[in-house]
Amino acid sequence: MTENRYEQPITIHEAVENIHKRQYLLPGIQRHFTWDTERIERLFDSIMRDYPINTLMLWHITDPELKRNYQFYDFIRNFEENRSGGTRNEICSTTGQDDFDAVIDGQQRLTSLYIGLMGSYTAHKKNKSWSKSGNFIKRKLYLNLMKIADSNEDNLIYEFKFREPSDADEKLNDGDFWFPVGNIMAMAKPGEDNDKDDYADDHQLPKAARKMLARLYRVIREEHSIVCYRQNDQEPDKVLDIFTRTNSGGVPLSKSDLIMAIATSSWPELREKVETLIKDVWNDTGFSISNDFILKSFLVIYSPGSIRFKMKNFDQPQIKNLQEHWAELAEVTVHTFSFLKNQNFSNDSFRAKNAAIPLMYYFQETGLYQTCAKTTFSTKEPTAGITTDIIHWLTISFLKNIFSGQTDKLLRDLHDIIKQYGTNRHFPFSEIIREFRTTNKNYTVDDDFLDQILDYRYQRPGTEYVLRLLQGAINPELNYEQDHLHPKSVFGNKKELEATFTNNEDLKFAQDEANWNSIANLQLLEKISNIDKSNTPLAQWASNPSVSANLYIPEGTSLELKDFRAFIEARRSAIRRMIKESVTQ
């Protein structure tokens, strides 16, 4: 086997010819061509200015098994915009094909070069109907040989432009000469018939235009400006690791991108299925999920023996397993995120997406996914208790950063605990705490940790989690807000505070934002209840029979403002006790 190495640089002409001859192909990664015409034009301007083109990363395919089992795609030559984004790469069968290179990094640049030098870009007219063919314009890339600028607001010097071909092209007209850039590919070498000099003579080009044409020929046909790193190893997992570590430029590839390529060879509809599920979750719940999340969820729920992103975990039997369970997996995914939305989590506040995976498994294993998204789920027995335990587990997980770092072992262990102890009447929060107590992912809290979170302030990071921990399950038909129990407004009224507190120490305590704006004076309140409360003194508001929330205020504690210090100390103790009890079950 030839060692992995950097190859001798090649010209842009050679790279485009390799694409045309299908010597370069694309693996079925979960990415599509995304560059617009302006970005392509900017690339060609950079090339004319001798700016470097980043290294291409190639996987040299020689193994017949890879050629047979891995999905590969042709490059796009003629791009057409459409409602779904634009032309997609066509599948290229490589069974029995001679050895070739799969382009792992460099797709956008190479596709842009291919379109500019051998193809076209059909753009949709803005604000026009997508259903009428007349609202689409097919353009090819041209270079105005007669114009060069010192600079402009876009920092461009050479006037590359995608234009509709016309009879006026390749003619001197009003000081312009639009040269079809693709013509440079067929020009003969200098000194042979039909070379660039013959072209310049035939079109009576002035000296400046001849000079620019010569420069274009040089950067496309003569300069060895493209550097390629070729990976010759045929072991897919090794290739996955190398390229996910070294990929740069554009949107970095992940292991799941390449695994998706393997999977689609066994189940071609998978890419579309995944895209649809991602859109459904976003449209229904406002949560953003990824390919990685979906594939990892599948492994945890339906194949928990090994949940690493390795090729063997996505072989043909496994893909068949995924295909058989896809409808249920998609339903579980949407319903779980609907449950989280109903419990007042959002895409921003749900700190670690992987925390949803054990919850998805719990809902799937118990069958509760069919009801968890309903608004009644969190308000009626027995699910109210389940929801509260789920909220406690999630919020403690977020407060203690349980899902930071590598999570494969964590997810596998949570799967095993849920499988052993979870039922449709019990979420195993206490068992999770117990089983993780001696690990580096333990849920126990010490006094330093409690002091830290009790000092969290109004609408600061982490505060929402502590208040959610106190609140437990919420009624998804209501909106909730953070608010102060003793109204915030009173602490900005210096005269009222001085009239209320005769003891100087108590006055300083009440004036200190660390006290009146901290967890000990905060609560999640139903929005309607919060509006009613407004600036009402706590003693008056809490005496209303309609106030049913657990405020964690010990019995006998004065709610009068004059006893604010005692109130804060009592409530801190009560909250501290509640959190400790919740993680020492």
Residue, then its C-alpha position, 0 to 999 in steps of 0.5 A: m500500500t502506498e503511504n499517505r502523502y502530499e502529491q505533486p501540485i497540479t494545475i486548475h486545468e488538470a483538476v477540472e479535467n479529473i472531475h470531467k473524467r470522473q477521476y475525482l468523485l464525491p462521497g455521499i456526505q450530508r452536504h450540498f453545493t452552497w456557493d452563489t455566483e458572487r462567491i464563485e466570481r470572488l474565487f476566480d478573482s483570487i486565483m487571478r491574484d495568485y492567492p493560494i487555494n487551500t489543500l485538497m484532501l483526497w481519499h484514493i479508493t482502490d478497494p472493490e468493497l468500498k467501490r461496491n458498498y460506498q455511495f459516490y456522487d458526480f460533481i455538479r457541472n450545470f447548477e440550477e436554483n430551485r425551491s429546495g436549494g438547487t441541483r443535487n449531485e447525481i449518484c455515480s456507480t463505482t462498482g468495477q470502476d478503475d481506482f479514483d479519488a474521493v474528494i473529502d475536503g474541497q468540494q465547494r471550491l472544485t465544484s465552483l471551478y467546474i461550473g466556471l470553466m465547463g458549466s453554467y449557473t441558472a439563477h432564479k429571478k428574485n421575487k418571481s414565481w418559481s413555477k415559470s421557466g421564464n423566471f430562470i436565467k442560465r448564465k456562464l462565467y465571463l471575464n472582462l479583459m478590458k477592465i482592471a481596478d485598483s480596488n473596489e468596495d468588494n476588494l475585487i480587481y478582476e471583473f468576473k461575471f456570470r452573464e447570459p451568452s449573447d452575440a455581443d460577447e467576444k467583441l469590443n463594445d463600449g470599452d468592454f470585451w467579455f471573454p467566456v472563461g471556459n474557452i481557456m480550457a480548450m486553447a492550445k499550448p503557446g506556439e500551436d495553432n489556435d493558442k491565446d495569441d491567435y485568439a488575441d490577433d483574431h479579435q484584435l485585442p489591445k495590449a492590456a487585454r492580451k496581457m490579461l488573457a495571458r494571465l488567465y491562461r497562466v493561472i488556469r493552465e500553467e501554474h501548479s497551484i492546487v496541492c493535494y493530500r492523498q490518503n491511501d489507507q483503505e480502512p474506513d474508520k482510520v480515514l474517518d478519524i484522519f479527515t475529521r481531525t484535519n478537515s478545514g474550510g467551509v463547514p467541517l465534516s464530522k464522522s457522521d457525514l461520512i457514515m451517512a455516505i456508507a448508510t445511504s448506499s444501503w438505504p438511499e432514502l436515508r438522507e431525505k428522511v434525516e433532512t425531513l426529521i430535522k425540519d419537522v423537529w424545528n418547525d414543530t418545536g423550535f429545537s435544532i438537531s443534527n445528523d450526529f444527534i439522530l444517528k447517536s439516538f438510533l445507536v442508544i435506543y436500538s443498538p446500545g452494545s456499542i454507540r461509537f461512530k464506527m463503520k461496523n455500527f452502520d453496516q448493512p444489517q444495522i442500516k436494515n435495523l434503522q430502516e425498520h425502526w425509522a418511523e418509531l424513531a422519528e415519532v419518538t424524536v418529535h414527541t420528546f422535543s414537544f414534551l421539552k417545549n411544553q415544559n418551557f425548555s427552548n433550543d437555547s436553554f436546553r444546554a446539551k442536546n445529548a441529554a434528550i437521548p436518554l429521555m427519548y429512550y425512556f419514552q420509547e421503552t415505556g411507550l409514553y412517547q405516544t402521550c408525552a407531548k400532550t398537554t395533559f401529560s404534566t398535570k395528571e397522575p401518574t405522569a405529574g410525578i414522572t415529569t417532575d423527576i425528569i425535570h429534576w434530572l435534567t436541571i441537575s444534569f445541566l447545573k453540574n455539566i454532566f453532559s460535557g465532554q465525551t458522553d458515549k459511556l454516559l449514554r450507555d450507562l443511562h440506557d442500562i439504568i433506564k432499561q432496568y428500573g424505568t417503567n411507565r409509572h416511574f422515571p429512575f431519577s433516584e437510581i441514576i443518582r445512586e448508580f453514578r455516585t462513585t463516578n466522575k459524572n456524579y449528581t451529588v452536591d456539596d455546600d460549595f456548589l449549593d452556595q454557588i447556585l444560590d448566589y445566581r441572580y435574576q435572568r443570569p445563566g443558570t438561574e432558570y435551571v435552579l428555578r426549574l428545579l424548584q418548580g418541577a413539572i409545569n402546566p404547558e398551557l401556561n406561560y412562566e416568568q422569573d420574578h421577585l417575591h419581594p418586589k424589585s421596585v422596593f429595593g430601588n426606593k431609598k427612602e422606603l428602605e431607610a424608613t423600613f429598616t431601623n437597623n443599619e446592618d439590615l438596611k445594608f443587607a436589603q440594599d445589597e443586590a446579591n440578596w434581593n436579586s438572587i435565587a432566595n428572592l426569585q420564583l417561577l410564576e405563572k404569567i397571569s399570576n405574575i401580572d397580578k402580583s406586579n409590585t404588590p408586597l409579598a405578604q399581601w400577595a401570598s395571602n391570596p388563596s389563589v397563590s398555589a405555588n410552592l414558594y419554599i418559605p418555611e412555616g412561620t417565616s415573616l413575609e413583611l419587608k422589615d424582616f427581609r434578612a430573616f426571610i432570605e436566610a430562611r428561604r436559602s436554607a429551605i432551598r438548600r434542603m430541597i436540592k440536597e434531598s432531591v439528589t440523596q434519594 
